[in-house]
Amino acid sequence: MGRLAPLRGNDTSVREWVIRDFSHGLDSLSPGLLPDGAAVDMDNAQCHERGLCGERGLAAMHPTAADQPLTTLMIYGQGAAQRLLAADCEGSIYELVDGQLVLYRENYFTDTPLVWLCYQNQGNEVLILGGPSDGLFEYRGVLLKYYRDAPGVRALVLHKERLWVLPESDPMAVQCSAEMDPENWNQSLTEGALIRLMTWDGTVCTGLKVVFDDIVVAKENSLWRIWGSDPTNYQVSPLYTSRGVIAPRSMAVCDNGMAFLCSEGVFFFDGIRTMPLQTGRLLPWLVTITPEHVGCACGIYHQGDYYLALPLDGATRNNAVLRYHFATGTWTLRRGMHITDWLSTSHALYCTTSEGFIAKYGVGTTILGQPAPLRWRGAKRGLDDPARVKQLQQATVMAQGSGRLTLQWQVDSGPSHSTDVQLVPELMTYDIPLYGEGRTFDIALSSDGADVCVPSLRVQAGLLSR
């Protein structure tokens, strides 16, 4: 935790700000109330109690990109036979085979992104996939089998041995198959069911997840719960209403609930309540998402973190990733990643990109071959003692890594100044002279080396009464 403390004895004419804990992460709330280790902006940074470190990269899993942006990432099989499949925006299907992206079916589907899940059908593991115009298909590693009676679908989940979908033919309804029979879509008390969510506001169903033991349905600006054991006793109840649009592909089931993005921020449903997920810290970035493109956002839960790809700064495609670490309740931000879909496995986090790649997240030192420089900017300091002028004297940085580390500082709203130091692999202490007088100042760090680590930062200033 950052602290304001005397430099020596009772001499209060010189003070120092010390940051030994960067784990507060990204935060836009009142800068004067933030701990010294909080960041008001960042990129490609890991924020830990043990220091500020460069983030790992995004590594393509094949050398040549698909001709079109990839929009859907799927997995089939287990163990050594496990394989990754992807769909592009033209409906073509690809397989990743021996490090090469191989075309499996060209322009096969009408709509993407596709919906999919893995399923045990009569003792055989199958991949069920489809879309609004084409219905559902079954893939067993070679051929695609068409489910003749299944509806066109906009969302697909598995719950209590039934497929649950949002049928394209009835946009205000949720439909399920017969138990243990994904090809039987008859509607009866002993087979499947069609449940309409009539809210009389003109909104349609857009998303579907299984949370705890219930089906959670997203409409354009609300969440609903369906519970029960079979078509004889299914019931519906409201969970949450938003003033804006809910991004259905941002919905991600976590260990103890579901996270999602809407026009009001990032929220979390814990089975009983829906509450903001430290969303106040993100408002300056979230307000740059245009309402017509919030639906581009896609989320995943992986090893204790919620990853959210989203289109910031008015973009028409995802261009950034927000990451929420549940253990510490902190957010970090990365830019320059055009992720269109996620896939979490027990050993890795994968994604597809609009550049046409299947990639592994958190691997290597670049973003698809492009540099991933670390940037971190702290909140303004000195607001707790605005009557005193701060005369900056020196910064002391403990750091290690490769490449250059740049320390930048600004006094009040004046010009920015910067100094570079050349890092070495061993942990070293660097004393950097500072200059400038004002009532507030802020410090920023940046580096072109992905392996940089900064355990502590100390800023020394004289305090003048004027």
C-alpha positions in Angstrom: 0.0 0.0 0.0 1.3 3.5 -0.8 2.0 5.8 2.2 2.9 9.4 3.0 5.6 9.3 5.6 8.4 11.5 7.0 11.7 10.9 5.3 13.7 11.1 8.5 13.1 11.9 12.2 10.7 14.8 12.8 11.8 16.7 9.6 8.5 17.1 7.8 9.9 19.5 5.2 10.8 16.5 3.0 8.3 13.7 2.3 8.3 10.6 0.2 5.6 8.6 -1.5 6.4 4.9 -1.6 4.6 2.3 -3.7 5.3 -1.3 -2.8 1.9 -2.7 -3.7 0.5 -2.3 -7.2 -2.4 -4.8 -6.7 -5.2 -2.2 -6.6 -5.2 -2.3 -10.4 -7.2 0.1 -12.6 -9.4 2.7 -10.9 -11.0 6.0 -12.1 -12.6 7.0 -8.8 -11.6 10.1 -6.9 -7.8 10.3 -7.5 -7.1 11.9 -4.1 -8.6 8.9 -2.3 -6.8 6.2 -4.3 -3.8 4.3 -2.8 -0.5 5.3 -4.4 -0.4 1.9 -6.2 -3.6 2.4 -8.1 -3.5 3.1 -11.8 -5.7 5.6 -13.6 -4.5 4.1 -17.0 -2.6 1.1 -18.0 -1.7 -1.3 -20.8 -0.1 -4.8 -20.8 0.6 -4.7 -17.1 0.2 -7.2 -14.3 -0.5 -5.5 -11.0 0.6 -7.6 -8.0 1.4 -7.1 -4.3 5.0 -8.0 -5.3 5.2 -5.3 -8.0 4.3 -4.1 -11.5 5.2 -6.6 -14.2 4.8 -6.9 -18.0 1.9 -9.0 -19.2 2.4 -12.1 -21.4 1.4 -11.9 -25.0 -1.0 -13.4 -27.5 0.6 -16.2 -29.7 -0.9 -17.4 -33.0 -1.2 -21.2 -33.2 -0.7 -21.3 -37.0 1.5 -19.3 -39.3 -1.1 -18.3 -41.9 -4.3 -16.4 -41.1 -7.7 -17.3 -42.4 -9.0 -15.2 -45.3 -11.8 -13.8 -43.1 -12.1 -12.8 -39.5 -12.7 -15.8 -37.2 -15.8 -15.5 -35.1 -16.3 -18.8 -33.2 -13.9 -21.1 -31.4 -14.9 -24.7 -30.6 -13.3 -27.8 -29.2 -14.0 -31.5 -29.9 -12.6 -34.7 -28.4 -10.5 -35.4 -25.4 -6.8 -36.0 -24.5 -4.5 -36.5 -27.5 -7.4 -36.6 -29.8 -8.7 -33.2 -28.8 -8.9 -30.7 -31.6 -9.8 -27.0 -32.1 -12.3 -25.8 -34.7 -13.2 -22.3 -35.8 -15.8 -20.6 -38.0 -15.2 -17.4 -39.9 -17.6 -14.6 -40.6 -18.6 -16.2 -44.0 -19.7 -19.4 -42.3 -16.7 -21.5 -43.3 -15.4 -24.1 -40.8 -11.7 -24.7 -40.1 -9.7 -27.3 -38.1 -6.4 -26.8 -36.5 -4.3 -29.7 -37.7 -0.6 -30.1 -36.8 -0.1 -26.3 -36.4 -2.0 -25.5 -39.7 -5.4 -24.0 -40.1 -7.2 -26.4 -42.5 -10.5 -25.6 -44.3 -13.1 -28.2 -43.5 -16.3 -26.7 -45.0 -16.4 -23.6 -47.1 -19.3 -21.1 -46.6 -21.3 -23.9 -44.9 -23.3 -21.8 -42.4 -25.3 -18.7 -43.1 -24.9 -16.9 -39.8 -22.0 -16.5 -37.4 -21.0 -16.5 -34.6 -22.1 -20.1 -34.2 -23.5 -21.7 -31.1 -22.1 -25.0 -29.9 -21.5 -27.5 -27.1 -20.0 -30.9 -26.5 -22.4 -33.7 -25.8 -22.5 -37.4 -25.0 -25.0 -38.9 -27.5 -25.7 -42.6 -27.0 -22.2 -43.1 -25.6 -20.5 -41.1 -28.3 -18.9 -37.7 -27.8 -20.2 -35.3 -30.3 -20.0 -31.6 -31.1 -23.4 -29.9 -31.6 -23.3 -26.7 -33.5 -25.5 -24.4 -35.5 -27.1 -21.0 -36.0 -30.3 -19.0 -36.5 -30.8 -19.8 -40.2 -29.3 -23.3 -40.4 -30.5 -25.2 -37.3 -28.4 -27.7 -35.5 -25.8 -30.2 -36.7 -23.9 -33.0 -35.1 -20.1 -33.4 -35.7 -18.3 -36.6 -34.8 -14.9 -35.9 -36.3 -15.6 -36.5 -40.0 -19.2 -35.7 -41.1 -21.9 -33.2 -40.1 -25.3 -34.7 -39.4 -28.3 -32.4 -39.6 -30.9 -32.5 -36.8 -34.0 -32.4 -39.0 -36.5 -31.3 -36.3 -34.4 -28.9 -34.4 -35.2 -25.1 -34.7 -32.8 -22.5 -35.9 -31.0 -21.3 -32.8 -29.5 -18.1 -31.4 -28.1 -19.6 -28.2 -27.5 -23.1 -26.9 -26.8 -24.7 -23.5 -27.1 -28.2 -21.9 -29.1 -28.6 -18.7 -30.4 -31.7 -17.1 -29.8 -33.8 -20.2 -31.8 -31.4 -22.4 -30.6 -29.0 -25.0 -32.0 -25.5 -24.3 -32.1 -23.0 -27.1 -33.4 -19.6 -28.1 -35.4 -20.5 -31.2 -35.1 -18.1 -34.2 -38.8 -18.7 -35.1 -40.0 -17.4 -31.7 -37.7 -14.6 -30.5 -39.5 -14.2 -27.2 -39.3 -17.8 -26.2 -36.9 -20.5 -24.8 -37.2 -24.0 -26.1 -35.8 -27.4 -24.8 -35.5 -30.8 -26.4 -36.6 -34.1 -24.9 -34.5 -35.5 -22.1 -31.4 -37.3 -23.4 -32.6 -36.9 -27.0 -31.2 -33.8 -28.8 -33.1 -34.7 -32.0 -36.5 -34.8 -30.4 -38.1 -31.3 -30.2 -41.7 -32.3 -29.8 -43.6 -30.2 -27.2 -45.5 -32.2 -24.7 -45.5 -32.9 -20.9 -43.2 -35.9 -21.5 -40.9 -34.5 -24.2 -39.7 -30.9 -24.9 -41.2 -27.5 -24.1 -41.5 -24.0 -25.4 -41.6 -21.3 -22.7 -42.5 -17.7 -23.7 -41.1 -14.8 -21.7 -43.7 -12.1 -22.5 -42.6 -8.9 -20.9 -44.8 -6.7 -23.1 -42.0 -4.3 -23.9 -41.0 -5.5 -27.3 -37.7 -7.0 -26.3 -36.5 -10.4 -27.5 -34.4 -13.1 -25.9 -30.7 -12.7 -26.7 -28.6 -14.9 -24.3 -28.8 -18.2 -22.4 -26.6 -19.7 -19.6 -26.9 -22.3 -16.9 -26.2 -20.8 -13.5 -26.2 -23.1 -10.5 -29.3 -25.3 -11.2 -31.3 -22.8 -13.2 -31.5 -21.5 -16.8 -30.7 -17.8 -16.9 -32.2 -16.0 -19.9 -31.1 -12.5 -21.2 -33.5 -10.3 -22.9 -32.3 -7.1 -24.5 -32.3 -5.3 -21.1 -33.3 -7.8 -18.5 -32.4 -11.2 -16.9 -34.9 -14.0 -16.2 -34.7 -17.4 -14.4 -36.3 -20.6 -15.5 -36.4 -23.4 -13.0 -38.1 -26.8 -12.6 -37.4 -30.4 -13.3 -39.5 -31.1 -16.4 -42.1 -29.5 -18.7 -44.9 -30.2 -16.1 -43.4 -27.6 -13.6 -41.2 -25.1 -15.4 -41.5 -21.6 -13.9 -40.2 -18.2 -14.8 -39.2 -15.2 -12.6 -37.4 -11.9 -13.2 -33.8 -11.3 -11.9 -32.6 -8.0 -13.1 -33.5 -5.0 -15.3 -31.0 -2.7 -16.9 -31.5 0.8 -18.3 -29.5 -0.3 -21.3 -28.5 -3.2 -23.5 -27.1 -6.5 -22.1 -24.3 -7.9 -24.1 -25.3 -11.6 -24.4 -21.9 -13.0 -25.4 -20.3 -11.3 -22.4 -22.2 -13.6 -20.0 -19.8 -16.0 -18.4 -20.5 -18.5 -15.7 -18.0 -18.2 -12.8 -17.4 -20.4 -9.7 -20.1 -18.6 -7.7 -22.3 -16.8 -10.2 -22.3 -15.1 -13.6 -20.6 -12.0 -14.8 -21.8 -9.9 -17.7 -21.6 -6.5 -19.4 -24.5 -4.1 -20.0 -24.8 -0.4 -20.8 -24.6 0.4 -17.1 -21.3 -1.4 -16.5 -20.1 -4.9 -15.6 -22.4 -6.8 -13.2 -22.3 -10.1 -11.3 -25.3 -12.3 -10.5 -24.6 -14.5 -7.4 -27.8 -16.6 -7.6 -29.8 -14.1 -5.5 -28.7 -10.6 -6.3 -27.2 -8.7 -9.2 -24.6 -6.2 -8.3 -21.9 -4.0 -9.9 -18.5 -5.8 -10.3 -16.4 -2.8 -9.2 -17.8 -1.2 -12.3 -17.4 2.4 -11.0 -13.6 2.0 -11.5 -14.2 1.5 -15.3 -16.7 4.2 -16.2 -14.3 6.4 -18.2 -13.6 3.4 -20.5 -17.1 1.8 -20.6 -18.8 5.1 -21.7 -16.7 5.0 -24.9 -18.6 1.9 -26.1 -21.2 2.8 -28.7 -24.7 1.2 -27.9 -24.9 -0.4 -31.4 -21.6 -2.3 -30.9 -21.9 -3.4 -27.2 -23.1 -6.7 -28.5 -19.6 -7.4 -29.9 -18.2 -7.9 -26.4 -17.5 -11.5 -25.4 -16.4 -12.8 -22.0 -15.0 -16.0 -20.4 -14.1 -17.2 -16.9 -10.7 -18.8 -16.7 -8.8 -19.9 -13.6 -10.2 -17.3 -11.2 -10.4 -14.4 -13.6 -13.1 -12.9 -15.9 -11.8 -11.9 -19.3 -13.9 -9.4 -21.3 -13.0 -8.4 -24.9 -14.9 -5.3 -25.8 -14.9 -2.3 -28.3 -13.6 0.8 -26.6 -13.2 4.3 -28.0 -16.1 4.0 -30.4 -14.6 1.0 -32.2 -16.8 -1.2 -34.3 -14.9 -4.4 -33.3 -13.3 -5.6 -30.0 -10.0 -3.8 -29.5 -9.3 -4.2 -25.7 -9.5 -6.8 -22.9 -10.6 -6.1 -19.4 -9.6 -8.7 -16.8 -11.2 -9.0 -13.4 -9.3 -10.9 -10.7 -11.9 -12.2 -8.2 -9.4 -13.0 -5.5 -8.3 -9.3 -5.1 -11.3 -7.6 -6.7 -9.2 -5.7 -9.2 -9.3 -4.8 -12.9 -6.6 -4.5 -15.5 -6.8 -3.3 -19.1 -5.0 -4.2 -22.3 -5.4 -2.6 -25.7 -4.7 -3.7 -29.3 -6.3 -7.2 -29.0 -9.1 -7.9 -31.5 -10.6 -11.0 -29.8 -13.8 -12.3 -31.2 -14.4 -15.5 -29.1 -12.9 -17.3 -26.1 -12.3 -20.9 -25.1 -11.2 -22.0 -21.6 -9.6 -25.4 -21.0 -8.0 -26.9 -17.9 -4.5 -26.0 -19.2 -4.9 -22.9 -21.4 -7.0 -19.9 -22.5 -7.6 -19.7 -26.3 -9.3 -17.2 -28.5 -10.1 -16.2 -32.1 -9.2 -12.9 -33.6 -10.5 -10.6 -36.3 -7.1 -11.0 -38.0 -8.0 -14.6 -38.7 -6.0 -16.5 -36.1 -6.6 -19.0 -33.4 -4.4 -17.9 -30.6 -3.3 -18.8 -27.1 -3.7 -16.0 -24.5 -0.9 -15.3 -22.0 1.9 -16.8 -24.1 5.0 -15.1 -25.5 6.1 -11.5 -25.4 4.1 -10.0 -28.4 0.5 -9.6 -29.5 0.4 -11.7 -32.7 4.0 -10.6 -33.5 3.5 -6.9 -32.6 5.2 -5.4 -29.5 3.2 -5.3 -26.2 4.7 -2.4 -24.3 3.9 -2.0 -20.6 2.3 1.3 -19.6 1.1 2.4 -16.1 0.0 5.8 -14.9 -0.6 6.5 -11.2 -3.2 8.8 -9.7 -2.3 12.4 -8.9 -0.5 12.7 -5.6 -0.5 15.7 -3.3 -4.3 16.2 -3.2 -4.2 15.2 0.5 -2.2 18.4 1.3 -3.2 20.9 -1.4 -1.9 23.9 0.5 1.7 22.8 0.3 3.8 23.1 -2.8 5.8 20.0 -3.7 9.3 20.5 -5.0 10.2 17.2 -6.7 13.7 15.9 -6.0 14.2 12.3 -6.8 12.6 9.0 -7.8 14.1 5.7 -6.7 13.0 2.7 -8.8 13.7 -1.0 -8.1 13.5 -2.8 -11.4 14.8 -5.7 -13.5 14.3 -7.0 -17.0 15.4 -6.1 -20.5 15.1 -3.0 -22.7 14.4 0.5 -21.5 12.2 1.6 -18.6 10.8 5.2 -18.9 9.7 7.2 -15.9 7.5 10.1 -16.8 6.2 12.8 -14.5 4.0 15.8 -14.6 3.5 18.6 -12.1 0.0 20.1 -11.9 -1.2 20.5 -15.5 2.2 21.5 -16.8 4.4 19.7 -19.5 5.4 16.1 -19.0 9.1 15.2 -18.5 10.7 11.8 -18.8 13.9 9.9 -18.2 15.0 6.5 -19.5 17.1 3.8 -17.8 18.5 0.7 -19.3 17.4 -2.4 -17.4 19.5 -5.5 -16.7 18.2 -9.0 -15.7 19.3 -8.6 -12.1 17.2 -6.5 -9.7 18.8 -3.0 -9.4 18.0 0.3 -7.8 17.9 3.3 -10.1 18.0 6.9 -8.7 16.4 9.4 -11.1 16.6 13.1 -10.5 13.2 14.9 -10.8 12.4 18.6 -11.1 9.4 20.9 -11.0 7.2 22.6 -8.4 3.5 22.4 -7.9 0.7 21.3 -5.6 0.1 17.9 -7.3 2.1 15.5 -9.5 1.7 12.2 -11.1 4.1 9.4 -12.2 3.9 7.0 -15.1 6.1 4.0 -16.0 6.5 2.4 -19.4 8.7 -0.2 -20.9 9.3 -1.9 -24.3 10.5 -5.1 -22.5 7.8 -7.7 -21.7 9.9 -9.2 -18.9 10.1 -6.0 -16.9 9.3 -6.1 -13.1 9.1 -3.1 -10.8 8.8 -4.2 -7.1 8.8 -0.6 -5.7 8.8 3.1 -6.6 9.7 5.9 -4.3 9.2 9.6 -5.0 10.9 12.3 -2.8 9.7 15.9 -2.7 10.3 18.9 -0.5 7.2 20.6 1.0 7.0 24.4 0.7 4.5 26.7 2.3 3.4 29.5 0.0 
